[in-house]
Amino acid sequence: MFENTSPNIHDFATTTNFYNLTYSEVTAYLLQNGHSKFVTTQLFNWIYKKNERNHTLWSNISKNLKSQLTNHFSFAIPEIITTQISKDGTVKFLFKMCDQEVVEGVLIKFPDRLTLCVSTQVGCAMGCNFCYTGTQGFKRNLSTAEIVGQYLSADLWLKNFNQNNQNNQNNQSNLEKITNVVYMGQGEPLNNFLNVKKATLNLMEPEGLAIGQRKITLSTSGMVPQIMKLDEFPSINIAISLHSARNSVRDVLMPINKIYDLERLFEAIKTIPLKAHRRITYEYLLIDGLNNTLLDIEALCKLIPRETSKINIIPFNEYPNSKFKCPSESNIRWFSDELGKRNFTSTIRLSKGADILAACGQLRSQMQSGTSD
């Protein structure tokens, strides 16, 4: 169930970032300061719907409240310090936080949607052997404001990009508006449970960004205790980074499997509340010579329930000094076809942004001597 938070005025220090607060927390603050709760809707319209942080333009907000807000809160969002655009239109951002730490995010264009992949931690502690992020270690969790702020910063960049290209009628690079958000950037989202939960509430808030629950996806490597708490989380799409249905292989790929093996993981998955016609997505990174055989297909068929599952086949994206290789196109297609013959729903994820190291498993924030990868 959702938490019913009623913060006290003294909980808000002058350094509090406004984007750390949910709609209900902002309402509580306003009521405690003698303002109408209706003002929350007005504020969210300016701050989220219009992405306008210049309080002098908030025409329907009183001078007194503007003064209170600017004295009590920061409205800072992550700064985009580098932008790379792939030949396929994928955009990779390097976001800088107030403490100078940096993370990467990716804007991915599909025919029917524009998806922003956000990070939830600076680095990652999971140490997955196929992931470039894992090579940089873990530094800290991102705050709710820093997670939501990636969306707001990317949204501002997108508006400027579109405005600069609007006069070119033949320009096919116009990216329109962000429609989907995936927690698939740097970090393990469920290891930052509360901040990711609050960020999700802010992304979904009807009076704010109003992103639908079916358009937000959280990917986890298999944090069993937190998976069993997902009944406390907003009802969004859940993806499991599986990558093998055999413990011996998954142990090689993901150290977490030595703590929460496949048996424990799938017992926890059974507790995830699924709405009607919803499925769990199982991400399967296909690696040549490791998990792309008939034995692996048979293990998947024994482990995964067909009716509530979807398998997302991800051809391995190579990065500098990676020890794994991508299978051939024929092997990738064969693997998918064999799952289809066994009545499994599967898709092959098209690699996006590989030429700028923006594809799945390739994110690794670096900022040394004024450069980034």
Short mmCIF file of the C-alpha atoms (twelve columns), coordinates in Angstrom:
data_MODEL
# 
_entry.id   MODEL 
# 
loop_
_atom_site.group_PDB 
_atom_site.id 
_atom_site.type_symbol 
_atom_site.label_atom_id 
_atom_site.label_alt_id 
_atom_site.label_comp_id 
_atom_site.label_asym_id 
_atom_site.label_seq_id 
_atom_site.Cartn_x 
_atom_site.Cartn_y 
_atom_site.Cartn_z 
_atom_site.pdbx_PDB_model_num 
ATOM 1   C CA . MET A 1   0.000  0.000   0.000   1 
ATOM 2   C CA . PHE A 2   1.105  3.601   -0.566  1 
ATOM 3   C CA . GLU A 3   2.542  5.473   2.381   1 
ATOM 4   C CA . ASN A 4   0.454  8.283   3.825   1 
ATOM 5   C CA . THR A 5   3.077  10.900  4.576   1 
ATOM 6   C CA . SER A 6   2.229  14.025  6.567   1 
ATOM 7   C CA . PRO A 7   5.488  15.922  6.967   1 
ATOM 8   C CA . ASN A 8   5.901  18.617  9.582   1 
ATOM 9   C CA . ILE A 9   7.008  22.111  8.628   1 
ATOM 10  C CA . HIS A 10  10.250 21.547  10.541  1 
ATOM 11  C CA . ASP A 11  11.093 18.637  8.231   1 
ATOM 12  C CA . PHE A 12  11.836 21.100  5.425   1 
ATOM 13  C CA . ALA A 13  15.310 22.597  5.657   1 
ATOM 14  C CA . THR A 14  16.463 25.433  3.425   1 
ATOM 15  C CA . THR A 15  18.457 22.936  1.375   1 
ATOM 16  C CA . THR A 16  15.472 20.706  0.577   1 
ATOM 17  C CA . ASN A 17  14.979 20.215  -3.147  1 
ATOM 18  C CA . PHE A 18  11.349 20.741  -4.132  1 
ATOM 19  C CA . TYR A 19  11.433 17.752  -6.486  1 
ATOM 20  C CA . ASN A 20  12.030 15.433  -3.526  1 
ATOM 21  C CA . LEU A 21  8.413  16.033  -2.467  1 
ATOM 22  C CA . THR A 22  5.321  14.235  -3.679  1 
ATOM 23  C CA . TYR A 23  2.022  15.976  -4.372  1 
ATOM 24  C CA . SER A 24  0.684  15.026  -0.928  1 
ATOM 25  C CA . GLU A 25  3.835  16.303  0.796   1 
ATOM 26  C CA . VAL A 26  3.641  19.646  -1.001  1 
ATOM 27  C CA . THR A 27  -0.026 19.899  -0.018  1 
ATOM 28  C CA . ALA A 28  0.881  19.230  3.627   1 
ATOM 29  C CA . TYR A 29  3.532  21.960  3.498   1 
ATOM 30  C CA . LEU A 30  1.077  24.469  2.025   1 
ATOM 31  C CA . LEU A 31  -1.631 23.720  4.590   1 
ATOM 32  C CA . GLN A 32  0.843  24.076  7.446   1 
ATOM 33  C CA . ASN A 33  1.782  27.484  6.073   1 
ATOM 34  C CA . GLY A 34  -1.740 28.823  5.720   1 
ATOM 35  C CA . HIS A 35  -2.250 28.215  2.008   1 
ATOM 36  C CA . SER A 36  -5.026 26.392  0.191   1 
ATOM 37  C CA . LYS A 37  -4.352 22.845  -0.960  1 
ATOM 38  C CA . PHE A 38  -5.602 23.907  -4.394  1 
ATOM 39  C CA . VAL A 39  -2.346 25.824  -4.805  1 
ATOM 40  C CA . THR A 40  -0.535 22.470  -5.116  1 
ATOM 41  C CA . THR A 41  -2.238 21.923  -8.457  1 
ATOM 42  C CA . GLN A 42  -1.208 25.404  -9.617  1 
ATOM 43  C CA . LEU A 43  2.392  24.798  -8.563  1 
ATOM 44  C CA . PHE A 44  2.571  21.395  -10.225 1 
ATOM 45  C CA . ASN A 45  1.162  22.913  -13.413 1 
ATOM 46  C CA . TRP A 46  4.024  25.422  -13.548 1 
ATOM 47  C CA . ILE A 47  6.807  23.200  -12.260 1 
ATOM 48  C CA . TYR A 48  6.013  19.885  -13.928 1 
ATOM 49  C CA . LYS A 49  3.551  20.401  -16.793 1 
ATOM 50  C CA . LYS A 50  5.230  23.567  -18.054 1 
ATOM 51  C CA . ASN A 51  8.693  22.760  -16.617 1 
ATOM 52  C CA . GLU A 52  8.980  26.416  -15.626 1 
ATOM 53  C CA . ARG A 53  11.363 27.013  -12.705 1 
ATOM 54  C CA . ASN A 54  11.408 30.811  -13.008 1 
ATOM 55  C CA . HIS A 55  9.058  31.733  -10.154 1 
ATOM 56  C CA . THR A 56  8.623  35.294  -11.470 1 
ATOM 57  C CA . LEU A 57  6.512  33.805  -14.269 1 
ATOM 58  C CA . TRP A 58  4.140  31.967  -11.924 1 
ATOM 59  C CA . SER A 59  1.355  34.461  -12.519 1 
ATOM 60  C CA . ASN A 60  -1.276 32.855  -10.280 1 
ATOM 61  C CA . ILE A 61  1.007  32.241  -7.272  1 
ATOM 62  C CA . SER A 62  1.086  34.880  -4.531  1 
ATOM 63  C CA . LYS A 63  4.267  36.860  -3.837  1 
ATOM 64  C CA . ASN A 64  4.187  35.615  -0.248  1 
ATOM 65  C CA . LEU A 65  4.192  31.964  -1.296  1 
ATOM 66  C CA . LYS A 66  6.855  32.534  -3.943  1 
ATOM 67  C CA . SER A 67  9.058  34.044  -1.231  1 
ATOM 68  C CA . GLN A 68  8.423  31.115  1.130   1 
ATOM 69  C CA . LEU A 69  9.158  28.552  -1.539  1 
ATOM 70  C CA . THR A 70  12.375 30.146  -2.727  1 
ATOM 71  C CA . ASN A 71  13.558 30.536  0.896   1 
ATOM 72  C CA . HIS A 72  12.751 26.948  1.874   1 
ATOM 73  C CA . PHE A 73  13.480 25.026  -1.316  1 
ATOM 74  C CA . SER A 74  15.940 24.566  -4.122  1 
ATOM 75  C CA . PHE A 75  14.560 24.004  -7.595  1 
ATOM 76  C CA . ALA A 76  17.862 22.794  -9.042  1 
ATOM 77  C CA . ILE A 77  17.822 19.968  -11.568 1 
ATOM 78  C CA . PRO A 78  20.783 17.990  -12.963 1 
ATOM 79  C CA . GLU A 79  22.877 19.854  -15.503 1 
ATOM 80  C CA . ILE A 80  23.464 18.261  -18.887 1 
ATOM 81  C CA . ILE A 81  27.196 18.690  -19.432 1 
ATOM 82  C CA . THR A 82  27.626 16.553  -22.550 1 
ATOM 83  C CA . THR A 83  25.259 15.259  -25.207 1 
ATOM 84  C CA . GLN A 84  25.995 12.607  -27.817 1 
ATOM 85  C CA . ILE A 85  23.620 11.742  -30.652 1 
ATOM 86  C CA . SER A 86  23.920 8.315   -32.254 1 
ATOM 87  C CA . LYS A 87  23.572 7.665   -35.958 1 
ATOM 88  C CA . ASP A 88  20.220 5.989   -35.140 1 
ATOM 89  C CA . GLY A 89  18.954 9.086   -33.280 1 
ATOM 90  C CA . THR A 90  19.572 7.826   -29.749 1 
ATOM 91  C CA . VAL A 91  20.731 10.619  -27.439 1 
ATOM 92  C CA . LYS A 92  23.068 10.026  -24.481 1 
ATOM 93  C CA . PHE A 93  23.250 12.628  -21.728 1 
ATOM 94  C CA . LEU A 94  25.865 13.079  -19.042 1 
ATOM 95  C CA . PHE A 95  24.068 14.619  -16.065 1 
ATOM 96  C CA . LYS A 96  25.999 16.463  -13.345 1 
ATOM 97  C CA . MET A 97  24.555 16.629  -9.831  1 
ATOM 98  C CA . CYS A 98  25.032 19.429  -7.302  1 
ATOM 99  C CA . ASP A 99  27.910 17.546  -5.639  1 
ATOM 100 C CA . GLN A 100 29.634 17.159  -9.037  1 
ATOM 101 C CA . GLU A 101 28.864 13.436  -9.312  1 
ATOM 102 C CA . VAL A 102 27.743 12.395  -12.793 1 
ATOM 103 C CA . VAL A 103 25.419 9.767   -14.261 1 
ATOM 104 C CA . GLU A 104 24.266 8.933   -17.764 1 
ATOM 105 C CA . GLY A 105 20.783 8.809   -19.230 1 
ATOM 106 C CA . VAL A 106 19.575 7.824   -22.682 1 
ATOM 107 C CA . LEU A 107 16.746 9.073   -24.890 1 
ATOM 108 C CA . ILE A 108 15.625 6.336   -27.279 1 
ATOM 109 C CA . LYS A 109 13.304 6.892   -30.230 1 
ATOM 110 C CA . PHE A 110 10.966 4.152   -31.417 1 
ATOM 111 C CA . PRO A 111 8.251  4.440   -34.092 1 
ATOM 112 C CA . ASP A 112 5.490  4.687   -31.469 1 
ATOM 113 C CA . ARG A 113 7.216  6.195   -28.443 1 
ATOM 114 C CA . LEU A 114 10.126 8.192   -27.069 1 
ATOM 115 C CA . THR A 115 11.676 6.520   -24.035 1 
ATOM 116 C CA . LEU A 116 13.990 8.052   -21.442 1 
ATOM 117 C CA . CYS A 117 16.272 5.614   -19.646 1 
ATOM 118 C CA . VAL A 118 17.205 7.095   -16.256 1 
ATOM 119 C CA . SER A 119 19.811 6.188   -13.646 1 
ATOM 120 C CA . THR A 120 18.987 5.578   -9.983  1 
ATOM 121 C CA . GLN A 121 22.476 5.402   -8.480  1 
ATOM 122 C CA . VAL A 122 25.935 6.819   -9.077  1 
ATOM 123 C CA . GLY A 123 27.619 3.623   -10.197 1 
ATOM 124 C CA . CYS A 124 26.308 0.229   -9.164  1 
ATOM 125 C CA . ALA A 125 27.164 -2.285  -6.454  1 
ATOM 126 C CA . MET A 126 25.811 -5.367  -8.220  1 
ATOM 127 C CA . GLY A 127 29.017 -6.163  -10.151 1 
ATOM 128 C CA . CYS A 128 27.341 -7.937  -13.064 1 
ATOM 129 C CA . ASN A 129 30.140 -9.237  -15.278 1 
ATOM 130 C CA . PHE A 130 28.474 -8.223  -18.539 1 
ATOM 131 C CA . CYS A 131 27.773 -4.612  -17.525 1 
ATOM 132 C CA . TYR A 132 30.081 -1.649  -18.155 1 
ATOM 133 C CA . THR A 133 28.494 0.308   -15.284 1 
ATOM 134 C CA . GLY A 134 29.614 -2.347  -12.818 1 
ATOM 135 C CA . THR A 135 33.259 -1.643  -13.614 1 
ATOM 136 C CA . GLN A 136 33.096 1.773   -11.938 1 
ATOM 137 C CA . GLY A 137 31.816 0.576   -8.546  1 
ATOM 138 C CA . PHE A 138 29.157 2.177   -6.364  1 
ATOM 139 C CA . LYS A 139 29.261 5.701   -4.919  1 
ATOM 140 C CA . ARG A 140 25.787 6.655   -3.697  1 
ATOM 141 C CA . ASN A 141 22.047 6.595   -4.270  1 
ATOM 142 C CA . LEU A 142 20.398 9.343   -6.265  1 
ATOM 143 C CA . SER A 143 17.737 11.384  -4.498  1 
ATOM 144 C CA . THR A 144 14.139 11.536  -5.701  1 
ATOM 145 C CA . ALA A 145 14.884 15.011  -7.071  1 
ATOM 146 C CA . GLU A 146 17.917 13.761  -8.984  1 
ATOM 147 C CA . ILE A 147 15.914 10.947  -10.573 1 
ATOM 148 C CA . VAL A 148 12.946 13.130  -11.554 1 
ATOM 149 C CA . GLY A 149 15.391 15.874  -12.495 1 
ATOM 150 C CA . GLN A 150 16.868 13.723  -15.255 1 
ATOM 151 C CA . TYR A 151 13.444 13.737  -16.900 1 
ATOM 152 C CA . LEU A 152 13.045 17.498  -16.461 1 
ATOM 153 C CA . SER A 153 16.527 18.242  -17.831 1 
ATOM 154 C CA . ALA A 154 16.010 15.946  -20.826 1 
ATOM 155 C CA . ASP A 155 12.591 17.525  -21.425 1 
ATOM 156 C CA . LEU A 156 14.115 21.025  -21.527 1 
ATOM 157 C CA . TRP A 157 16.850 19.821  -23.890 1 
ATOM 158 C CA . LEU A 158 14.210 18.226  -26.110 1 
ATOM 159 C CA . LYS A 159 12.115 21.402  -26.289 1 
ATOM 160 C CA . ASN A 160 15.163 23.411  -27.328 1 
ATOM 161 C CA . PHE A 161 16.155 20.739  -29.852 1 
ATOM 162 C CA . ASN A 162 12.692 20.725  -31.411 1 
ATOM 163 C CA . GLN A 163 12.511 24.513  -31.472 1 
ATOM 164 C CA . ASN A 164 15.843 24.740  -33.268 1 
ATOM 165 C CA . ASN A 165 14.639 22.272  -35.883 1 
ATOM 166 C CA . GLN A 166 11.052 23.424  -36.331 1 
ATOM 167 C CA . ASN A 167 11.820 25.606  -39.359 1 
ATOM 168 C CA . ASN A 168 13.231 22.676  -41.272 1 
ATOM 169 C CA . GLN A 169 10.148 20.886  -42.597 1 
ATOM 170 C CA . ASN A 170 12.238 18.106  -44.084 1 
ATOM 171 C CA . ASN A 171 14.084 17.423  -40.822 1 
ATOM 172 C CA . GLN A 172 13.324 13.878  -39.726 1 
ATOM 173 C CA . SER A 173 15.217 14.170  -36.433 1 
ATOM 174 C CA . ASN A 174 12.478 15.944  -34.476 1 
ATOM 175 C CA . LEU A 175 12.008 13.829  -31.346 1 
ATOM 176 C CA . GLU A 176 8.595  15.120  -30.181 1 
ATOM 177 C CA . LYS A 177 7.828  14.425  -26.475 1 
ATOM 178 C CA . ILE A 178 9.051  11.884  -23.923 1 
ATOM 179 C CA . THR A 179 6.322  9.278   -23.500 1 
ATOM 180 C CA . ASN A 180 7.975  6.460   -21.521 1 
ATOM 181 C CA . VAL A 181 10.442 6.133   -18.662 1 
ATOM 182 C CA . VAL A 182 12.528 3.077   -17.837 1 
ATOM 183 C CA . TYR A 183 14.669 2.567   -14.743 1 
ATOM 184 C CA . MET A 184 17.376 0.789   -16.704 1 
ATOM 185 C CA . GLY A 185 20.268 3.219   -16.429 1 
ATOM 186 C CA . GLN A 186 23.062 3.076   -13.883 1 
ATOM 187 C CA . GLY A 187 22.340 1.364   -10.580 1 
ATOM 188 C CA . GLU A 188 19.950 -1.195  -9.088  1 
ATOM 189 C CA . PRO A 189 16.607 0.640   -8.628  1 
ATOM 190 C CA . LEU A 190 15.383 -1.600  -5.794  1 
ATOM 191 C CA . ASN A 191 18.523 -0.821  -3.780  1 
ATOM 192 C CA . ASN A 192 17.224 2.760   -3.768  1 
ATOM 193 C CA . PHE A 193 13.663 1.682   -3.036  1 
ATOM 194 C CA . LEU A 194 12.144 4.726   -1.293  1 
ATOM 195 C CA . ASN A 195 13.648 7.378   -3.580  1 
ATOM 196 C CA . VAL A 196 12.674 5.453   -6.723  1 
ATOM 197 C CA . LYS A 197 9.184  4.935   -5.330  1 
ATOM 198 C CA . LYS A 198 8.727  8.663   -4.678  1 
ATOM 199 C CA . ALA A 199 10.180 9.520   -8.082  1 
ATOM 200 C CA . THR A 200 7.645  7.158   -9.663  1 
ATOM 201 C CA . LEU A 201 4.788  8.842   -7.798  1 
ATOM 202 C CA . ASN A 202 5.984  12.217  -9.101  1 
ATOM 203 C CA . LEU A 203 6.286  10.935  -12.662 1 
ATOM 204 C CA . MET A 204 2.762  9.487   -12.480 1 
ATOM 205 C CA . GLU A 205 1.100  12.425  -10.665 1 
ATOM 206 C CA . PRO A 206 -2.002 13.382  -12.724 1 
ATOM 207 C CA . GLU A 207 -1.562 17.073  -11.887 1 
ATOM 208 C CA . GLY A 208 2.070  16.929  -12.982 1 
ATOM 209 C CA . LEU A 209 3.831  14.836  -15.627 1 
ATOM 210 C CA . ALA A 210 0.946  12.337  -15.714 1 
ATOM 211 C CA . ILE A 211 2.934  9.441   -17.181 1 
ATOM 212 C CA . GLY A 212 0.757  6.341   -17.233 1 
ATOM 213 C CA . GLN A 213 1.663  3.287   -15.161 1 
ATOM 214 C CA . ARG A 214 1.986  1.162   -18.302 1 
ATOM 215 C CA . LYS A 215 4.608  3.584   -19.630 1 
ATOM 216 C CA . ILE A 216 7.035  3.209   -16.710 1 
ATOM 217 C CA . THR A 217 9.227  0.131   -16.324 1 
ATOM 218 C CA . LEU A 218 11.508 -0.840  -13.453 1 
ATOM 219 C CA . SER A 219 14.255 -3.364  -14.091 1 
ATOM 220 C CA . THR A 220 15.855 -5.289  -11.229 1 
ATOM 221 C CA . SER A 221 18.719 -7.773  -11.093 1 
ATOM 222 C CA . GLY A 222 16.775 -9.811  -8.544  1 
ATOM 223 C CA . MET A 223 16.781 -8.157  -5.112  1 
ATOM 224 C CA . VAL A 224 14.522 -10.699 -3.415  1 
ATOM 225 C CA . PRO A 225 13.658 -8.774  -0.197  1 
ATOM 226 C CA . GLN A 226 12.715 -5.661  -2.173  1 
ATOM 227 C CA . ILE A 227 10.796 -7.633  -4.804  1 
ATOM 228 C CA . MET A 228 8.649  -8.953  -1.973  1 
ATOM 229 C CA . LYS A 229 7.840  -5.331  -1.066  1 
ATOM 230 C CA . LEU A 230 6.569  -4.376  -4.517  1 
ATOM 231 C CA . ASP A 231 2.995  -4.394  -3.220  1 
ATOM 232 C CA . GLU A 232 4.014  -1.066  -1.619  1 
ATOM 233 C CA . PHE A 233 5.104  0.302   -4.998  1 
ATOM 234 C CA . PRO A 234 2.972  2.013   -7.670  1 
ATOM 235 C CA . SER A 235 1.671  -0.501  -10.209 1 
ATOM 236 C CA . ILE A 236 4.176  -0.158  -13.036 1 
ATOM 237 C CA . ASN A 237 5.834  -2.618  -15.417 1 
ATOM 238 C CA . ILE A 238 8.432  -4.910  -13.854 1 
ATOM 239 C CA . ALA A 239 11.372 -6.383  -15.718 1 
ATOM 240 C CA . ILE A 240 13.705 -9.018  -14.292 1 
ATOM 241 C CA . SER A 241 17.322 -9.147  -15.485 1 
ATOM 242 C CA . LEU A 242 17.441 -12.912 -15.831 1 
ATOM 243 C CA . HIS A 243 20.057 -13.725 -18.498 1 
ATOM 244 C CA . SER A 244 20.109 -17.423 -17.658 1 
ATOM 245 C CA . ALA A 245 17.714 -20.054 -16.355 1 
ATOM 246 C CA . ARG A 246 20.618 -22.097 -15.004 1 
ATOM 247 C CA . ASN A 247 22.202 -21.213 -11.667 1 
ATOM 248 C CA . SER A 248 25.668 -22.281 -12.808 1 
ATOM 249 C CA . VAL A 249 25.598 -19.782 -15.689 1 
ATOM 250 C CA . ARG A 250 23.817 -17.001 -13.813 1 
ATOM 251 C CA . ASP A 251 26.434 -17.270 -11.047 1 
ATOM 252 C CA . VAL A 252 29.070 -16.380 -13.661 1 
ATOM 253 C CA . LEU A 253 27.109 -13.414 -14.980 1 
ATOM 254 C CA . MET A 254 25.546 -11.998 -11.815 1 
ATOM 255 C CA . PRO A 255 27.096 -12.268 -8.334  1 
ATOM 256 C CA . ILE A 256 23.683 -11.620 -6.798  1 
ATOM 257 C CA . ASN A 257 22.630 -15.110 -7.897  1 
ATOM 258 C CA . LYS A 258 24.988 -16.572 -5.295  1 
ATOM 259 C CA . ILE A 259 22.869 -14.859 -2.634  1 
ATOM 260 C CA . TYR A 260 19.423 -15.056 -4.206  1 
ATOM 261 C CA . ASP A 261 19.475 -18.003 -6.586  1 
ATOM 262 C CA . LEU A 262 16.811 -18.762 -9.183  1 
ATOM 263 C CA . GLU A 263 14.641 -20.744 -6.763  1 
ATOM 264 C CA . ARG A 264 14.497 -17.879 -4.245  1 
ATOM 265 C CA . LEU A 265 14.080 -15.317 -7.016  1 
ATOM 266 C CA . PHE A 266 11.071 -17.025 -8.559  1 
ATOM 267 C CA . GLU A 267 9.417  -17.556 -5.187  1 
ATOM 268 C CA . ALA A 268 9.671  -13.789 -4.709  1 
ATOM 269 C CA . ILE A 269 8.379  -13.088 -8.234  1 
ATOM 270 C CA . LYS A 270 5.200  -15.001 -7.372  1 
ATOM 271 C CA . THR A 271 4.395  -12.293 -4.802  1 
ATOM 272 C CA . ILE A 272 4.449  -9.443  -7.366  1 
ATOM 273 C CA . PRO A 273 0.892  -8.122  -7.752  1 
ATOM 274 C CA . LEU A 274 -0.016 -8.281  -11.442 1 
ATOM 275 C CA . LYS A 275 -3.062 -6.518  -12.828 1 
ATOM 276 C CA . ALA A 276 -5.177 -8.214  -15.490 1 
ATOM 277 C CA . HIS A 277 -3.408 -8.773  -18.810 1 
ATOM 278 C CA . ARG A 278 -0.053 -7.678  -17.364 1 
ATOM 279 C CA . ARG A 279 3.136  -9.708  -17.701 1 
ATOM 280 C CA . ILE A 280 6.571  -9.806  -16.137 1 
ATOM 281 C CA . THR A 281 9.294  -9.095  -18.686 1 
ATOM 282 C CA . TYR A 282 12.394 -11.268 -18.437 1 
ATOM 283 C CA . GLU A 283 15.458 -9.623  -19.922 1 
ATOM 284 C CA . TYR A 284 17.752 -12.166 -21.494 1 
ATOM 285 C CA . LEU A 285 21.155 -10.922 -22.606 1 
ATOM 286 C CA . LEU A 286 22.205 -13.358 -25.312 1 
ATOM 287 C CA . ILE A 287 25.942 -14.100 -25.104 1 
ATOM 288 C CA . ASP A 288 27.809 -16.237 -27.570 1 
ATOM 289 C CA . GLY A 289 28.870 -19.628 -26.187 1 
ATOM 290 C CA . LEU A 290 27.388 -19.064 -22.749 1 
ATOM 291 C CA . ASN A 291 23.584 -18.924 -22.690 1 
ATOM 292 C CA . ASN A 292 22.474 -19.344 -26.320 1 
ATOM 293 C CA . THR A 293 22.014 -23.111 -26.671 1 
ATOM 294 C CA . LEU A 294 19.128 -25.559 -26.750 1 
ATOM 295 C CA . LEU A 295 19.929 -26.458 -23.140 1 
ATOM 296 C CA . ASP A 296 19.304 -22.825 -22.181 1 
ATOM 297 C CA . ILE A 297 15.990 -22.771 -24.037 1 
ATOM 298 C CA . GLU A 298 14.824 -25.920 -22.268 1 
ATOM 299 C CA . ALA A 299 15.818 -24.449 -18.896 1 
ATOM 300 C CA . LEU A 300 13.824 -21.283 -19.659 1 
ATOM 301 C CA . CYS A 301 10.770 -23.331 -20.560 1 
ATOM 302 C CA . LYS A 302 10.900 -25.164 -17.224 1 
ATOM 303 C CA . LEU A 303 11.411 -22.008 -15.175 1 
ATOM 304 C CA . ILE A 304 9.191  -19.303 -16.637 1 
ATOM 305 C CA . PRO A 305 5.353  -19.394 -16.611 1 
ATOM 306 C CA . ARG A 306 4.137  -18.814 -20.176 1 
ATOM 307 C CA . GLU A 307 0.885  -17.030 -19.346 1 
ATOM 308 C CA . THR A 308 2.393  -14.156 -17.337 1 
ATOM 309 C CA . SER A 309 5.777  -13.794 -18.984 1 
ATOM 310 C CA . LYS A 310 7.469  -12.060 -21.869 1 
ATOM 311 C CA . ILE A 311 11.103 -12.745 -22.798 1 
ATOM 312 C CA . ASN A 312 13.074 -9.790  -24.112 1 
ATOM 313 C CA . ILE A 313 16.111 -11.117 -25.979 1 
ATOM 314 C CA . ILE A 314 18.966 -8.597  -25.898 1 
ATOM 315 C CA . PRO A 315 21.959 -9.358  -28.115 1 
ATOM 316 C CA . PHE A 316 25.064 -8.597  -26.058 1 
ATOM 317 C CA . ASN A 317 26.407 -5.085  -26.596 1 
ATOM 318 C CA . GLU A 318 30.173 -5.149  -26.517 1 
ATOM 319 C CA . TYR A 319 32.155 -2.419  -24.741 1 
ATOM 320 C CA . PRO A 320 35.896 -1.725  -24.266 1 
ATOM 321 C CA . ASN A 321 37.683 -4.782  -22.810 1 
ATOM 322 C CA . SER A 322 34.486 -6.834  -22.490 1 
ATOM 323 C CA . LYS A 323 35.189 -10.557 -22.330 1 
ATOM 324 C CA . PHE A 324 31.855 -11.614 -23.808 1 
ATOM 325 C CA . LYS A 325 30.780 -11.595 -27.452 1 
ATOM 326 C CA . CYS A 326 27.509 -11.149 -29.306 1 
ATOM 327 C CA . PRO A 327 26.095 -14.234 -31.082 1 
ATOM 328 C CA . SER A 328 25.548 -14.278 -34.830 1 
ATOM 329 C CA . GLU A 329 22.318 -12.892 -36.259 1 
ATOM 330 C CA . SER A 330 21.267 -16.410 -37.268 1 
ATOM 331 C CA . ASN A 331 21.748 -17.683 -33.701 1 
ATOM 332 C CA . ILE A 332 19.754 -14.778 -32.280 1 
ATOM 333 C CA . ARG A 333 16.880 -15.467 -34.667 1 
ATOM 334 C CA . TRP A 334 17.064 -19.223 -34.003 1 
ATOM 335 C CA . PHE A 335 16.881 -18.649 -30.245 1 
ATOM 336 C CA . SER A 336 13.780 -16.477 -30.609 1 
ATOM 337 C CA . ASP A 337 12.117 -18.885 -33.048 1 
ATOM 338 C CA . GLU A 338 12.685 -21.855 -30.726 1 
ATOM 339 C CA . LEU A 339 10.971 -19.997 -27.888 1 
ATOM 340 C CA . GLY A 340 8.091  -19.213 -30.250 1 
ATOM 341 C CA . LYS A 341 7.703  -22.871 -31.142 1 
ATOM 342 C CA . ARG A 342 7.234  -23.531 -27.431 1 
ATOM 343 C CA . ASN A 343 4.473  -20.893 -27.237 1 
ATOM 344 C CA . PHE A 344 6.518  -18.275 -25.395 1 
ATOM 345 C CA . THR A 345 6.079  -14.583 -26.119 1 
ATOM 346 C CA . SER A 346 9.474  -13.166 -26.999 1 
ATOM 347 C CA . THR A 347 10.933 -10.164 -28.757 1 
ATOM 348 C CA . ILE A 348 14.419 -9.255  -29.930 1 
ATOM 349 C CA . ARG A 349 15.428 -5.844  -28.661 1 
ATOM 350 C CA . LEU A 350 16.996 -3.726  -31.366 1 
ATOM 351 C CA . SER A 351 20.307 -2.278  -30.266 1 
ATOM 352 C CA . LYS A 352 20.101 1.502   -29.992 1 
ATOM 353 C CA . GLY A 353 23.014 3.869   -29.539 1 
ATOM 354 C CA . ALA A 354 25.769 1.246   -29.539 1 
ATOM 355 C CA . ASP A 355 28.087 3.566   -31.484 1 
ATOM 356 C CA . ILE A 356 28.084 6.027   -28.549 1 
ATOM 357 C CA . LEU A 357 28.073 3.350   -25.796 1 
ATOM 358 C CA . ALA A 358 24.437 4.094   -24.991 1 
ATOM 359 C CA . ALA A 359 23.031 0.591   -25.474 1 
ATOM 360 C CA . CYS A 360 21.953 -1.818  -22.741 1 
ATOM 361 C CA . GLY A 361 24.835 -2.565  -20.365 1 
ATOM 362 C CA . GLN A 362 27.143 0.071   -21.858 1 
ATOM 363 C CA . LEU A 363 26.541 3.032   -19.538 1 
ATOM 364 C CA . ARG A 364 29.519 4.088   -17.458 1 
ATOM 365 C CA . SER A 365 29.776 7.707   -16.345 1 
ATOM 366 C CA . GLN A 366 33.235 9.221   -16.522 1 
ATOM 367 C CA . MET A 367 34.442 12.772  -16.236 1 
ATOM 368 C CA . GLN A 368 38.183 12.977  -16.078 1 
ATOM 369 C CA . SER A 369 40.279 15.945  -17.151 1 
ATOM 370 C CA . GLY A 370 37.184 17.575  -18.564 1 
ATOM 371 C CA . THR A 371 36.228 14.652  -20.813 1 
ATOM 372 C CA . SER A 372 33.535 11.995  -20.757 1 
ATOM 373 C CA . ASP A 373 33.246 8.663   -22.501 1 
# 
